[in-house]
Amino acid sequence: MEPIKINEYKTHKISDADVIYRINAGEKELYEILLRRNNQKLFRVIRSYINDYEEIQDIMQNTYLKAYEKLHQFKNNSQFSTWLIRIGINETLARLRTKGKYQNLYVSENDSNHKQIIEIPDNHLLNPEKK
């Protein structure tokens, strides 16, 4: 196998299947090639679900970590980008499910015009022993 320079990922055409095979064979640094090839596409898909830039970055990082951990399970039945994006969508949906369960108490300066009433239950009233 010939060596690949990471910076030549656009000009040197090696298939995703070959890169994945070599990563699984021990050339872990080649994962960056897959990351660079799919970064923009993954960002756009996740951004279609969530608008918060920092949260998108967190989800993308989790997606890349999960894909790397499970790379040995990837079968070449589809493109790697399809598999990666499916992981990203699952991560995004999981984040949206947990996000819906919690109320963010932080109010930024931009939202100062938008007043909210936050109701916090009084646990003493709900406790039958205290009644």
Secondary structure, 3 states (H helix, E strand, C coil): CCCCCHHHCCCCCCCHHHHHHHHHCCCHHHHHHHHHHHHHHHHHHHHCCCCCHHHHHHHHHHHHHHHHHCHHHCCCCCCHHHHHHHHHHHHHHHHHHHHHHCCCCCCCHHHCCCCCCCCCCCHHHHCCCCC
